[in-house]
Amino acid sequence: MDVLKRNNVSVSGTGSQALVFVHGFGCDQRMWRLVAPAFEDRYRVVLLDLVGAGQSDLTAYDPARYSTLDGHADDVLAVLAALDLHHVAVVGHSVSAMIAVLAALREPTRIDRLVLVGPSPRYINDAGYTGGFEQADIEELLEAMDQNYLGWSGAITPVIMGHPERPELAAELNASFCRTDPAIARHFARVTFLSDNRADVAALAKRRLPVLIVQCAHDAIAPVAVGEYLHRQLPASELVVLDTTGHCPHLSVPQATIDAIDQFLAAARTAEV
């Protein structure tokens, strides 16, 4: 199948540089609708659905291929190749932040800079590392998904989104979770929450690739300690902590998210001149 159809790729905007948005777990490209259009007057904006999400080809979801995040990173690179894109800026939310890191490591000439929104290289705490969860927490989460995915979605989405004063945000995220095939969601959740990409972050550090880390001040999924860890590990990184709650600033505070990305990309353009 054509990779652009497989990943339900949409392209808009103008400009010589491409800006590629990749969504997080349980979501699809529609989650960028409040942010991506702001860049269409200056960038070629590319949106896609990870295989298994949104309007992607669900039949292409192979549990073996996607047993690690590498399969999704390969898909992102295949999309860039199909569009003949080079010197791309990739914006990855949540798990797709690490997918973007993996893609940048594989083909350095295609990806110039990264924007990591709510990233986490490892969700489970380790010696000298705070990921936010204990091993038992993740095992309990995965077991709850296995037993009752829809019930789990209804309980977890308000925690992920934050902003209890705006219940419509959690309702939207829950609806997105509920549209996801439960079997695919359960598999992808295990890959996501059990992953450890700290070695990949260390490898990226050697490239000194410009990286923006967008962190929410109160995030139950990726605490500030994770953003600070990434900022310490990546010498060419910038950390922006948004004064908001939740894990999805592109939905809850889209203008602040746009401003952070825009300033980062503008600074990078100025440095190139």
C-alpha positions in Angstrom: 0.0 0.0 0.0 1.1 3.6 -0.7 2.7 4.9 2.5 0.8 8.2 2.2 -2.5 6.3 2.2 -1.3 3.9 4.9 -0.6 6.8 7.3 -3.5 9.0 6.1 -1.0 11.8 5.3 -2.3 15.3 4.7 -0.2 18.2 3.4 -1.0 21.9 3.5 0.7 25.3 3.7 3.5 26.9 1.9 7.2 27.3 2.5 10.5 25.6 1.8 10.7 23.8 5.1 8.4 21.1 6.2 6.9 20.9 9.7 5.7 17.4 10.5 3.3 16.7 13.4 3.0 13.3 15.0 0.3 12.5 17.6 0.5 10.6 20.9 -1.1 7.4 22.2 -4.8 7.0 21.7 -4.9 10.1 19.5 -4.7 10.9 15.8 -3.7 13.9 13.6 -7.0 15.8 14.5 -5.5 16.5 17.9 -3.2 19.1 16.2 -6.1 21.0 14.6 -5.6 24.0 17.0 -1.9 24.3 16.4 -0.9 23.1 13.0 -2.8 25.7 10.9 -0.9 28.5 12.6 2.2 27.5 10.7 0.7 27.0 7.2 1.7 30.5 6.0 5.4 29.7 6.6 5.8 26.0 6.4 4.7 23.0 4.5 2.6 21.3 7.2 2.5 17.5 7.2 0.0 15.6 9.4 -0.2 11.8 9.7 -1.8 9.0 11.7 0.4 6.4 13.2 -0.5 2.9 11.8 -3.3 1.7 14.1 -4.7 5.1 14.8 -7.2 7.5 13.2 -7.8 6.9 9.5 -4.6 4.9 9.0 -4.8 1.4 7.4 -5.6 -0.7 10.5 -4.8 -3.9 8.5 -1.2 -2.7 8.3 -0.8 -3.0 12.1 1.6 -5.9 12.6 2.3 -6.6 16.3 5.7 -7.9 15.4 6.7 -4.8 13.3 5.4 -2.5 16.0 6.7 -4.4 19.0 9.0 -1.5 19.6 8.8 2.2 18.6 11.2 1.6 15.8 8.4 0.4 13.4 6.6 3.8 13.8 9.9 5.7 13.3 10.5 3.8 10.1 7.0 4.8 9.0 7.6 8.5 9.7 10.8 8.3 7.6 8.9 6.5 4.8 6.4 9.3 4.7 9.3 11.9 4.5 10.9 9.9 1.7 7.6 9.6 -0.2 7.2 13.4 0.0 10.9 13.9 -0.8 11.4 16.0 2.3 14.7 17.0 3.8 15.8 19.3 6.6 12.4 18.7 8.3 11.3 19.8 11.8 9.3 17.1 13.5 6.9 17.9 16.3 6.1 14.7 18.4 3.7 14.5 21.3 4.1 12.1 24.2 5.3 8.7 22.9 5.8 10.2 19.4 8.5 12.4 20.9 10.6 9.3 21.2 9.5 8.1 17.8 10.8 11.4 16.4 14.1 10.9 18.3 14.5 7.5 16.7 13.7 8.8 13.2 16.2 11.6 13.6 18.9 9.1 14.6 18.2 6.9 11.6 18.3 9.6 8.9 20.1 12.8 10.1 19.8 14.5 6.7 16.0 14.4 6.7 15.4 15.9 10.2 17.0 19.2 11.2 15.3 19.8 14.6 12.8 18.4 17.0 10.0 19.7 19.1 9.2 17.2 21.9 5.8 17.9 23.5 5.3 16.1 26.9 8.2 13.7 26.1 9.3 10.8 28.3 12.2 8.4 27.4 11.1 6.1 30.2 7.9 6.2 32.2 9.1 3.9 35.0 11.4 5.2 37.8 14.9 3.8 37.9 18.0 4.4 40.0 18.9 8.1 39.6 16.0 8.6 37.2 12.4 9.8 37.9 9.9 8.7 35.3 6.8 9.2 37.3 5.7 5.6 37.8 6.7 2.5 39.7 6.8 -0.8 37.8 3.8 -1.9 39.8 1.9 1.2 38.7 2.4 0.4 35.0 1.5 -3.2 35.5 -1.7 -2.2 37.2 -2.5 0.2 34.4 -1.9 -2.4 31.7 -4.0 -5.0 33.6 -6.9 -2.5 33.9 -6.7 -1.9 30.1 -6.8 -5.7 29.4 -9.8 -6.2 31.7 -12.0 -3.2 30.5 -10.5 -0.9 27.9 -13.5 1.4 27.6 -13.8 1.7 31.4 -10.1 2.4 31.7 -10.3 5.1 29.0 -13.1 6.8 30.9 -11.1 6.9 34.1 -7.7 7.8 32.7 -8.5 10.5 30.2 -9.4 13.2 32.8 -6.1 12.4 34.6 -4.2 12.7 31.3 -5.9 15.9 30.2 -6.1 17.8 33.5 -8.2 20.9 33.5 -11.2 19.5 35.5 -12.9 22.9 35.0 -13.1 22.1 31.2 -14.6 18.6 31.1 -15.1 18.9 27.3 -11.3 18.4 26.9 -11.3 15.1 28.7 -14.5 14.1 26.8 -12.7 14.7 23.5 -9.7 12.7 24.5 -11.9 9.9 25.8 -13.8 9.8 22.5 -10.5 9.5 20.7 -9.4 6.6 22.9 -12.7 4.9 22.3 -12.3 5.2 18.5 -9.1 3.2 18.8 -9.2 -0.5 18.2 -8.9 -2.0 21.8 -6.5 -4.7 20.7 -4.2 -2.3 19.0 -4.5 0.2 21.9 -3.5 -2.5 24.4 -0.5 -3.6 22.4 0.7 -0.1 21.7 0.2 0.8 25.4 2.6 -2.0 26.4 5.2 -0.8 23.9 4.8 2.8 25.1 4.8 2.4 28.8 7.5 -0.3 29.0 9.9 1.4 26.6 13.3 2.8 27.6 14.8 5.2 25.1 17.4 6.8 27.4 20.2 5.3 25.3 18.7 6.8 22.2 18.5 10.2 23.9 22.2 9.9 24.7 23.0 9.0 21.1 21.0 12.1 19.9 23.0 14.3 22.3 26.1 13.5 20.3 24.5 15.1 17.2 23.8 18.4 19.0 20.5 18.6 17.1 18.4 21.6 18.1 15.6 20.3 20.3 12.7 22.1 22.0 11.2 20.4 25.0 7.7 21.6 25.8 6.7 20.6 29.3 3.5 21.2 31.3 4.1 22.4 34.9 1.7 19.8 36.3 1.6 16.6 34.2 0.6 13.3 35.6 2.1 11.3 32.7 5.4 13.1 32.2 6.4 15.2 35.3 8.7 18.2 35.1 11.6 16.0 36.3 11.5 14.2 33.0 11.7 17.4 31.0 14.6 18.6 33.1 16.3 15.2 32.6 16.0 15.5 28.8 17.2 19.1 29.0 20.3 18.1 30.9 21.0 15.2 28.5 20.6 17.2 25.3 23.2 20.0 25.0 21.4 21.8 22.2 18.0 21.7 23.9 15.7 24.4 25.1 13.1 23.7 27.9 9.9 25.6 28.0 7.6 24.8 31.0 4.0 26.0 30.3 2.1 27.1 33.3 -0.7 24.6 32.8 -1.9 21.2 33.9 -2.3 18.0 31.9 -0.4 16.2 29.2 -1.9 17.7 26.1 -1.0 21.5 25.9 -1.8 21.5 22.1 -5.5 21.0 23.1 -5.6 22.9 26.5 -3.3 25.8 25.8 -2.9 25.8 22.0 -1.7 29.4 21.7 1.1 29.0 24.3 2.1 25.8 22.5 2.2 27.7 19.1 4.2 30.5 20.6 6.8 28.1 22.1 7.2 26.3 18.8 7.2 29.4 16.7 9.9 31.1 18.8 12.1 28.0 18.7 11.8 27.7 14.9 12.3 31.4 14.4 15.5 31.3 16.5 16.8 28.3 14.5 16.1 30.2 11.2 17.9 33.3 12.5 20.9 31.1 13.5 21.1 29.7 10.0 21.3 33.1 8.3 
